[in-house]
């Protein structure tokens, strides 16, 4: 038998399994009350509209079955350009590249900017999927503090890229204020690095005033998008369909031209049919659909927040997100949420995501992420009641000995 480990490139050693994706395998059992996956509710996806769109496009000919432009379907890029203008970003289709989900956008950007040993500036905690991409290019990390009282440090020699999620971040649900967004741009400018603005949850704000994207602010300061270091990554996966795998990058035209070459080398083009269908659906229902899902997800967020308040011990804290899909919970020091997850699934049939993998330094063992998008009132009440009961039960055990000592082997 071939020993494949001896055949891999050296960078393959940095490619590791996602603990979250592995966790999804456990969630297929019907009796699990899950707060784990960051999924939109399939019942809220506009299936009838997609069926109509596929039928209409296929009845109109076979264009959707053919190869397409690497840049993306022009009418969809025009729609995105108008959408970005509504957010305050003046751009044209020449500033837009369609990608196979925003995850491909992150992969392209890491491939373009990172050499082995280069540093990426990130907040802590941050999106695990981004860390997986950066790890595959053998990146190192430096913390990007957005505390307004912290001075901007001098540029480290190996910093090449900055990454931030300004709106309802994964995993914490936190949204950056306008001043924090300006601080992120200030840090990237001081280090003279591009900054990725991961806007996966931009459309899912439930409370408070909308804040312009970092790209809009920088374009206003610098005289247009082609003078900007900010690279905006958007997606339809959180709102219309994760299954279509359609995302986009908005950036300076010279950068887009280079990214198109990476797209050609990777997969030639994202599905032409899916792009055509998505354009038709967006043109018909986008705003109304967003209003409907925002209302429902706001209610489900409130379900989980109310249940946390009702059941959790007083030393447990959590975020109150203004949008997105996630609530970030911090337990008392000494808890290891990987071990807690194993106990929760086995004895309480409740699932969540441990917080430690979102921390580049390996800390955060006492944190966990709850997704609320599937949390009906009944699921929120019963699931959080069970989880809180386990937390209370575990407290007297100290968690530094019998409960926590095997934590790193539990999941």
N, C-alpha and C positions, 0 to 999 in steps of 0.2 A: 504494500500500500504506500502511496506517495505521502511523504510528510510535507504537507502544504506550508506549514509554518516556516520551513527552511527556504521556501520559494518566494515569500512575500517581500515586497520592498520594505525598507526600514520604517517608512512612515506608517505601515500597517500596524505596528506595535502601539500606535496612538489611537487606533480605531477600536472603541469598546462599545459593548452593548448598552443600550439605554435602559436604565432601571424602570423608567416609566413605560416604555413600549413592552418590556417583559411583563410588567404588572398587568397589562391589558389582557394577557392570556388567562389570568385568574378571574377576570370579570365576566366571563361567558356563563358562569353558573347563575341560574335564575334567582337564587335567594340572596345574592350579594346586594347590599345597599351601597351604591357606589357614589362617592364624591371624588373619584380619581381622574377619569379622562377629561381632557379639555375639549369636549365635543359639543357642537351645537345639537340641540334636540332634533332628531330626525323627523319628528312630527311637525316641526315648525319650518322645515325646508319646503320650498315651493315646488313640489313634485309635479303637480298638474301643469304648471307653467312650463316646466322643462319638457314634459312629454309633448305638449303642444308645439314647442319650439323645435324639438328634434324632428317631429313629423313634418312640420312646415318646411324646414330647411332641406330635408331629404327628398321631399316631394318636388322641390324646386330645382333639383339637379344633383350632381355628384361633386360639387366644388368642395364640400366639407370632407370628402374622402381623399382629397389630393394633398400633396405637400403644400406648404404655405411659406410665407415670408418668415425668416428667422426673427425679425423684429416683432412680429405679431400681426394679427388681423387688423388692418387699418381702421375699420369702423369701431372696433373695440378700443383701440388706442385713442381714437378721437373721443369716445365716451369717457375714458379715463382722464384725458386732458381736461375735459369740461368739469368732471368731478373734482380734479385737483384745483381747478380755478375756484370752485365753490369753497375750497378749504383755504384759499388765499395764495395758491401756488400758480403763478403764470407760467405756462409751459405749452409746448406743441408736441405732436406725436413723435418728433425727432428726439425728444427727451425721454421717451418711454420704451421700455423693453418688456415684452410679455415673457414670463417664466413659468415653469411647471411647478407652481406653488411658490410661496415666498421662501421655502426652505432651499430651493434651487438658487434663488437670488443670493442667499447667504453663502452658499457653496461657491458660486461664481466670484463673489466679492472677496472671499477668503483666498481663493485660488489666484486672483489677480494681484492682491496686495501683500500676502504673507509668504515669507520665506521661513525655513526652519529656524526657531529661536526668536523670531520677532514677537514683540509684546502687543497684546490687545488691551485697550483700556475698557474696563467693564465696571458696572455697578455690582454691588453684592447685596442680595443674591441676584441672579439673572437667568435668562431662559436657557434651559438645559440643551435644547436643540441647537442653539447657537454655539454653546461650548463644545458640543460634539463635532460640529463643523470645524471650528477653529483648532480643536485638538488634532483633527486628521491632517492638518497642515503644520503640526508640531509647534503650535503657538505657546507662548508664555503669557502671563496675565499681570496686569497692574490695576489697582483699584482706582476708579474714577469717582472721587468724592464730589457730590453735588451739594454738599453743605455750604450754604451761602457764606458762612463765617470762615471756611477753610480757604487759605490762599491757593492760587494756582501754582503748582510746582514747576520747576524747570523741566525741560524736555528730556526724558530718558533716551539714550542713544538708539535703542532697539524698538521703540514704539512705532508702530506702522498703521494702526487702525483703532478707532473708538466705536463702541457699540452701546446703544441705549434704546429702551422701550419707553417712550414718553407717556403713552396713554394706556392706563389700566394694565399694568405690566403683568407678564407671566414670569414669576409666580405670585407676586405680592398683591396684585390688583392696584398698586399705587399709581397715581397720575402725577406727573411733574407739573409744578406751577410754571407760569411764564418765566419767572426769575430763574427757576431751576433749569429750564430749557436753555435760557441764555447762558447759564453757567456751563452747561454741557458744551455748547458751541464755543464758549471762551476757552475751555480746557482743550478741545480739539484744535482750536486755532493756535493756542500757545505751544502745543506739541507738534503743530503743522502736520496733522494727520486727517485723512477722511473720517467722517463720522456716519455710521449707519443708523438711520432712524427707522427702527422696526415698528411699523404702524399697524400691526395685525389687528389691534382692537380699537382702532380709531373710530369706527362706525358704531361701536357699542358703548356710548356714554349715556348714562341714565340720569345723572344729577349734575348740577353746576353748569356754568357757562363753558362752551367749547373754547379751547385754546388753540391758536394757530400752530400748525406743525413747525418744527425747527427749520425745515426747508423754506417755508414761507417767510419766516423772520429773517433768515440769512439772505434770501433773495432780495428782500426789501432793503437790507442794509448794504448789500454789495452791488446792486444794480442789475440783478437778473440771475436766472437759474444757472447760466453757463459760467458764472463767477463763483459758484458755491462748492464747498467741500462736503455738504450734507448729501447723503444718498438715501432716498426714501424708498422703503420696501412696503408694498401693500399686498392685500390678498382678498379673495372672495370666499376663502374657506370658512371663516367664522360667521358669515352672514347668509350666503346663498348655497354653497355646496363645497365641502372639503373634497368630495370624490372627483370633481372635475380637475383638480390640481391646476388652478390658474391663479397666478400672482403677477406682480409687476414691479419694476424698478423705475423710479423717476429721478433723473440726475442730469448733470451737465452733458451736453451733446457729445463732446469728445470721449467722455467716459462710456456713454451708451454705445458709441461706435466700437470701442474695444470689447465691451461686454457681448456685443452681437457676435464677434468672432468666437468667443467662448461658447456661446449658445450653438453656433454652427458645429463646433467640434463635439459638443456634448450630445445633442439630440436633434439637430437641424432646426426643429420648430416644435412648439407646444401644439397639442392637438388642434388642427384647424376646425374640426367639427365642434369641439367643445367651446372654442373661442366664439364661433358664429352663434352657437346656441346661447352662450352667456351674454353676448351683446344683445340678442333679441330679448332675453328675459330682463336684463338690466334696463333696457329702454322702456319696458312696459311697467315693471312693478317695483323697481328698486326702492324708491322713497317710501311707498306705502308698506312694503314688506319690512323695511327697517323699523318703521313706527310700531308695527305689530310685534316684532320680536323684542324690541327694546322694552315695551310695556310688560311682556311676559317674563323676560329675564330680570327686570327690576323687581318684579313680584317674587321671583324665586330667590334672588339675592336676599331680599328682606325675610323670606322664610328661614333661611339658614342663619342669618344674623339674629333673628328672634330666638331661634332654638339654642344658639350658642349662649345668648344672654340668659336663657331659662335654665340651662342644664350645667354649663361648665363651672368648675371651681373658680373662685375669685382670682387666683393667681394666674390664670390663663388669660392671655390677651390675643386680640385679632385685629386685622385691618377692616375698615369699612370702605370698600371700593366704590368709586363713582361710576364704574362701568366694567366692561370686560366679562370674565368668566370665573374669577378666582378670589378666594379669601385666604389670607395667610395667618396661620395660627402659631403662637409661640407658647410652649409649655414651660413649666418650671425647669431651671437648670438641673441636669442629671438625667432627664428623659432621653431616650434614644428612640426616635420615631420609626426607624427601620424595624426595631424589635417590637415596638408598639403595633406596627402594621401587621406583623406576623400574628400577634395575639388577636388583633381586631378581626382579621379575616377568619382565623380558626375558631375563636370563641364567640364573636359578636356578629360575624358575617357583614362587616362594614369595611369599606376600602377608602383609602385616601392616598396621597402621594407624600412620602417623606421629603423633608426640605433640604437635607444635606447635599444631594447631588446638584442643587442649584448654586452652591457655594464653591467658588474656585479654590478656596483654601481648605476645604474639607470640614469646616465648622458648620454650625446650624443643625446639629443633631437633634435638638429639642424643638425643631420647627416642622410644620407640615402644611401642605396645600390642599384646600378644599375647592372643588369645582361645584358651582351651584346651578349650572344650566339644565340639569335634569331633576332638580330638587323641587318636586311638588311639595305641598304643605305636609302631606303625610310622610313622604320620604325624609324630608328635613327634620321633622319632629322625632321620628323613630330612630333615624340614623344617628343624629347628634345625641340623642338620649343614650343610645348604646355606647357611643364613643366616649361621652362624658363619664359614663359609669365605669368604663375601663380605666380612664385617666384617674378617677377617684380611687379605684381599687389598687392601682399601681403605686400611688403616692406613698402609702406606708411602707412599701417594699424598698424604698430608697433609690432604686434604679441604678445604683452604682455597683451593686453586687449581683444578686441572683437574677434580677430582671434585665439589667443593662449590660452585664458582662459578656453576653454572647450576641450583642446587638449586631456586630459587623458580620456575623455569619448567618443572620436570620433571614435575610432577603438577598 
